[in-house]
Amino acid sequence: MASGFFAVLDDIAALMDDVAVTSKIATQKTAGILGDDLAVNAEKATGFLSSRELPVLWAITKGSFINKLIILPIVFLLNWLYAPAINYVLILGGLYLSYEGMEKIIEFLFHRDKKGHEVEAEIEQVEKSPEAIEKEKVKSAITTDFILSIEIVIIALGTVLEESHPFITQILVTSLVAFIATVGVYGIVALIVRMDDAGFKLIKKSNDKGFFGQLGHLLVKALPIVIKALGVIGTIALIMVAGGIFAHRIDYFHHLLPTWPKLLKEMTFGIAGGLIAVAVVTAGKWVYSLAVKK
């Protein structure tokens, strides 16, 4: 009886060791997408009142956990029932990310004075309550997190499948990587958005003197620069992630432009996909507006 018990413990220890080693490999393979995830979500979690930053970030973090709880069983089920379906889901997600990235770029490049109904739409946006605007931003952040989470989960699962691990190991490794992604990314985002508060505290405790006083001023001054940089990096990351999905998940694009550098190739595919998505959405809105007028 005792020997049987210790045999079970040995099996559990071997399983945990296998999970730890495979999780390390999977985390390394998802490092790139995690960096993009950090840039995108840090940009989306900023721009709120100081008193609302952490509550908003916590709301997005909870949404991210719920995303993972939804995605994990669906991905396992799809992989079991019809593995190619995961590819199609990723491509649709890539179109959404490229659309979001290109929409921001187009708005920045071609911003102009608004007239007529555009002004009315802007007034409606201004007249919205802070709570409503906050909810919209949180919803947008959670939607983007959902797409990025699919990519992270599938990369992690693919790592496990490559090495033919048992099903229980697949579940544990993929779930662990998803958990690490959420805690790690949003933990770092929390540190970024509270840089100015940390700076003010250092200034106060040091009586605005010495090294800590200077460090406090540096943190306060650096936050707006960091936020602007994250806005740019986050937009580029959206397009790069989308381009990477197109390049690796669509066979025709995978073999297209073989002599181009990887980054340039993915950026080109991301921009092209974004422009197509923006054109389709814009045309759809135009057709819808005509139908409503009739």
Helices and strands as residue ranges (DSSP letters): H 2-29, H 31-44, H 50-81, H 84-109, H 117-127, H 130-162, H 167-193, H 195-205, H 210-249, H 251-254, H 262-293
